[in-house]
C-alpha cells in the first residue's frame, strides 16, 4: 500500500516537473528569439535617400512642407500620388518616436470616426496600426525612431500594403507565429488547470471551457458567492480581490499559510501545483 502511494506521489511530481520544464524551455526560447529578432526588425530599414528613390520611381511626387517642423524631427518626407489618391509620410526623429506615433494614431482614429476595421500590433519597439473604412485605408508603422504613415482609398489597400512591405516596415511573419504558438499553449494550460481544479473540487471540468463563466465558477468555488466576481471590474479593488482569491484558493486545498502567501505573488505557478498534486478540496 505504501509503495503504491509513493508511486502515485512520484507520478504527480513528475507531471508538475515536466510541465514546469516545458514552460522554462518556452520562456528561454522566447527570450533568445526576442534578442535575435530585435535588431532584425528595427535595423532593417531604408535611409531617406532610398525612400525618395523608391517613391519617385513609383509615381509619387515629393512635396515641400512650408510649416516649421518639430525640433526633434531629423528627416521628414511627404509625397503624394494623384492617380492613386495616396499620401506617404516618412518621419525620422531623435531617440524614441513614441510620442509622434501616438499623436498620429489619435488623428487616424478621428479621421475614421464611425464604423471601421482596426488592426494593431506591438512587438519590441515595433508598432503597426491600420484602419480601414468604407472609403479610406490608413496604415501607421513605427520601427525604432522612424515612422511611416500611408493614407489612401480602400481600393488601393493592396498597393499600400505592398509599399509597407517593400520599405521593410512590415513585421516578419515568423514572429507572429511564435507568439501565437506560445499564446495558444498558455491558453490551453490555463483551461487545463481550471479543469483539474474544478474536478478536484467535485465540479464539472468542462466549465473551464466557457469564457467568463469559468471565472464566475472559480470565484463561487472559493468564496461560495458567485456575485463576488463583480469585484474584478472595480479598479484597484480588483487587484486586492485577486490577491485574496489566490490566497483563499490555496487554503481551500489545504495548503499552508506560507504557500498561500506565495500564491498571492505567483498564482500562475501555485495553481499548477494545486491542479496536479494530491491536495484535497475543503468545502
Secondary structure in CASP SS format (residue, H / E / C, confidence):
PFRMAT SS
TARGET T0000
AUTHOR 0000-0000-0000
METHOD secondary structure of the structure
MODEL  1
X C 1.00
X H 1.00
X H 1.00
X H 1.00
X H 1.00
X H 1.00
X H 1.00
X H 1.00
X H 1.00
X H 1.00
X H 1.00
X H 1.00
X H 1.00
X H 1.00
X H 1.00
X H 1.00
X H 1.00
X H 1.00
X H 1.00
X H 1.00
X H 1.00
X H 1.00
X H 1.00
X H 1.00
X H 1.00
X H 1.00
X H 1.00
X H 1.00
X H 1.00
X H 1.00
X H 1.00
X H 1.00
X H 1.00
X H 1.00
X H 1.00
X H 1.00
X H 1.00
X H 1.00
X H 1.00
X H 1.00
X H 1.00
X H 1.00
X H 1.00
X C 1.00
X C 1.00
X C 1.00
X C 1.00
X H 1.00
X H 1.00
X H 1.00
X H 1.00
X H 1.00
X H 1.00
X H 1.00
X H 1.00
X H 1.00
X H 1.00
X C 1.00
X C 1.00
X C 1.00
X E 1.00
X E 1.00
X E 1.00
X C 1.00
X C 1.00
X C 1.00
X C 1.00
X C 1.00
X C 1.00
X C 1.00
X C 1.00
X C 1.00
X E 1.00
X E 1.00
X E 1.00
X E 1.00
X E 1.00
X E 1.00
X E 1.00
X E 1.00
X E 1.00
X C 1.00
X C 1.00
X C 1.00
X C 1.00
X E 1.00
X E 1.00
X E 1.00
X E 1.00
X E 1.00
X E 1.00
X E 1.00
X E 1.00
X C 1.00
X C 1.00
X C 1.00
X C 1.00
X H 1.00
X H 1.00
X H 1.00
X H 1.00
X H 1.00
X H 1.00
X H 1.00
X H 1.00
X H 1.00
X H 1.00
X H 1.00
X H 1.00
X H 1.00
X H 1.00
X C 1.00
X C 1.00
X C 1.00
X C 1.00
X C 1.00
X E 1.00
X E 1.00
X E 1.00
X E 1.00
X E 1.00
X E 1.00
X E 1.00
X C 1.00
X C 1.00
X E 1.00
X E 1.00
X E 1.00
X E 1.00
X E 1.00
X E 1.00
X E 1.00
X C 1.00
X C 1.00
X C 1.00
X E 1.00
X E 1.00
X E 1.00
X E 1.00
X E 1.00
X E 1.00
X E 1.00
X E 1.00
X C 1.00
X C 1.00
X E 1.00
X E 1.00
X E 1.00
X E 1.00
X E 1.00
X E 1.00
X E 1.00
X E 1.00
X H 1.00
X H 1.00
X H 1.00
X H 1.00
X H 1.00
X H 1.00
X H 1.00
X H 1.00
X H 1.00
X H 1.00
X H 1.00
X H 1.00
X H 1.00
X C 1.00
X C 1.00
X C 1.00
X C 1.00
X C 1.00
X C 1.00
X H 1.00
X H 1.00
X H 1.00
X H 1.00
X H 1.00
X H 1.00
X H 1.00
X H 1.00
X H 1.00
X H 1.00
X H 1.00
X H 1.00
X H 1.00
X H 1.00
X H 1.00
X H 1.00
X H 1.00
X H 1.00
X H 1.00
X H 1.00
X H 1.00
X H 1.00
X H 1.00
X H 1.00
X H 1.00
X H 1.00
X H 1.00
X H 1.00
X C 1.00
X C 1.00
X C 1.00
X C 1.00
X H 1.00
X H 1.00
X H 1.00
X H 1.00
X H 1.00
X C 1.00
X C 1.00
X C 1.00
X H 1.00
X H 1.00
X H 1.00
X H 1.00
X H 1.00
X H 1.00
X H 1.00
X H 1.00
X H 1.00
X H 1.00
X H 1.00
X C 1.00
X C 1.00
X H 1.00
X H 1.00
X H 1.00
X H 1.00
X H 1.00
X H 1.00
X H 1.00
X H 1.00
X C 1.00
X C 1.00
X C 1.00
X H 1.00
X H 1.00
X H 1.00
X H 1.00
X H 1.00
X H 1.00
X H 1.00
X H 1.00
X H 1.00
X H 1.00
X H 1.00
X H 1.00
X H 1.00
X H 1.00
X H 1.00
X H 1.00
X C 1.00
X C 1.00
X C 1.00
X C 1.00
X H 1.00
X H 1.00
X H 1.00
X H 1.00
X H 1.00
X H 1.00
X H 1.00
X H 1.00
X H 1.00
X C 1.00
X H 1.00
X H 1.00
X H 1.00
X H 1.00
X H 1.00
X H 1.00
X H 1.00
X H 1.00
X H 1.00
X H 1.00
X C 1.00
X C 1.00
X C 1.00
X C 1.00
X C 1.00
X C 1.00
X C 1.00
END
